Amino acid sequence: VQVVTGDNDVTLLYLNTDKVGINTTTVSRMFEVKDTAPQLKLNQGSHFAEFEVDSSGDLNIVLGTSSRNIKFDDSDKLMFGTSSTDETIYGDGNDLILTSGRDIYITPAAGRSAIIGADEKLQFGDATEYIMGDADDLELYSGDNIELNATDDIILNANGESVTFMDNTQQFLQINHDTGNTGDARFYNGGGQLLFTLDD
């Protein structure tokens, strides 16, 4: 069964192989639409979503207005945003890549956590700047300086254990806390040390 417009353009075609084509007589799937405009629109009251495969082969989904887009392109990129390219998530065969032209927020539900697996890295810049943990220790690495800046106090809380400062493998300062208000600070220089003891 074939339905045509007045100028004999095919607008709807039923084939005897249980396939339906709109604006096309070449139907390779059960339902196929050919158009340069969005090919499908779904409505719920005043809300809608439009689906379009454009001339580049990209799938565009417009939600309600053109300012809210979702796009899946032929480079396997999933895009979100006002221009469909502001926020992107894709894989290159090795890495999962998330990009944004603005801030990226990670917001778990209250009482939940954003978890990075043991021995995995949260990297900043190049490969020499990262934070990693092994389920016991948390380590902060830098190929250059590490700067701690605060508008108020900087507090190191070792929960009753020692705070140690080292130069490579050479320890040069250790602050210890014993029970109560007792403890000591030890400055090391080669085989010697300068000891300050606190004992009330």
N, C-alpha and C positions, 0 to 999 in steps of 0.2 A: 504494500500500500504506500502510495506517495502523495503527499500534500504539497502543492506549490502555490506561490503568490500569483497575482494577476499577470506579472511580466514573466511568469514561468521560471522564476528562481526557486530552487528547492529550499523549503523551510522546515519540512518534517518528512522523514523517510522511514518507513517500516519495511524491513526485509523479512523474507520468509525463513531466515535463520535466527529469529528471535533477537535481532539487533535493532536499535533505534539510533538514527542520526539526525542532528539538527544543523541546518546550513551546510550539510555535506552529503554526498552520495557515496563516499568511501568510508565505510564503517568497519573498523577492525575489532571493536569491543561491543559489549552488550549495550552501552549507552555512550554516545560520542557527540560532542558539541564543538563546532568550529565558528569562532567569531573573534574580531579584534577588540571588542569591548569585554568587560567581565562576563564570563560565561554562566555564572550561577549566582543567585542571590537568595538568601534565606532570611525570612522576616519573622519577628516575634513582637507584635505591637509596633512601637516606634523604633525598635532596635533591629539591626540587620547585620549580616556579614556577606561580603561579595568575594567570589573566587574567580581568579583570572590566571591563565597561562599566557605570558606576554611573548613578544617576538624573539626574546632572548632565551626562551624556554624556562623562565623563572615562574614559580608559583607565588602569586600575590594574594594575600587575604586582607581585606579592608574591613575593620570592625567599626560600624556605626558612622564614622567620619574618616576622611582621608588622613587625619592626624594620628590615627591609631592603626598601624600596619604590622603585618607579619609577612615575611618573605622567605621562601626557600628557593635558593638559586641553583643553577646547574653546576656550581662548584661545591655543592654540599654544605653551604653556609645557611644557617638559620638566623634570620635578622629580625630585630624588633625596633620600633621607634617611629618618629614622625616622618622620616624619609626612607624607612625600611633598611637603613644602613647604619643607624646610630649605635645600636647594640647588636653584636654578632657573636654567635657561638658555632664553632665548627671543629672538625678534626682534620689533620693533615696526614694521617696514616701513622703518626707517631705520638703527637700531642693533642690534647683537647685545648682549644684556644678560645678565650672569652675576651672580647674587646668592647670598649664603650667610649663614646665621646664625652661622657660625664662621669660622675662617681659610680662606683660599684658597691652595693650594699649586700652583706651577708647577714640575714636576720633570722636565726632560728627562733622557734617558739619559746616562750618563757620557761626557764628551767632546762632547756635543751642546749646542745653544743654544736658548733661547727668543728668537725673532726678531720685532722690530717693524720694519715697512718704513721705508725712508728717508723723511724728512720727516713721519713719523707721530709722535704724541705719546703719552706715558704720563702721564696727567693725575691730579692729586690735588686733591680738593675742586672748586673752580670752574675756569673756563677759564684763569685767570691763573697757575695752579700746575701746571707740567708739565716733563718732560724730553723732549727730542727730538734726533734726529741726522739728518744728511744724507749719511751714508756717509763723511764727512770729519771733521766737527766734532760734538761732543756738547755740547748747550746745556741749562742748567738755568735755568728762569724762575720768578719769583715776583712776585705783585702787592704783596707786603709784604716782610718780612725773610726771609733765608735763614740758618739757624743750623746751625753745625757743632759738635756736641758729641761728645767722646770721653773714655773713661776712661784713654786713653793718648795717644800722640802723634797729631797731624794732619799728614800728610805730603803735600806737593804735589810731584810728580815730573814735570818737563817734559821729561825725557829729553834733557838737554843744551840745550834751548831756553830762552826767557825765560818768567818768570811776571809777568803784568801786572795791575795793579789800576786800574779806571777808575770814574769817576763819570759815568754816562751816556756821552757821547763823549769826556770829558776824562780823559786819563791822568794819574794822580798818583803811581804807584809802579811801577817796573819792576825786577825782579831778573834779572840776566843771568849766565850761566855760560859761560866760555870753556874752552879746553883746560886740563887739569891742575887746579890749585887756584886759578885766577884767575877774576875776575868782578867785578861791581859791583852796587850797589843805587842807583837814581836816584829821588829824590823831586822831583816836578814841581809848580810853583805858577805858573800863568800861563805866561809866557815864560821863567821861570828854572827852575833845577834844583839840587838838592843831591845831590852825588855821593859815594858811599862806594865805594872800590875795594879789592878783595882781590887781593893778589899775593904769593905766598910766594917 
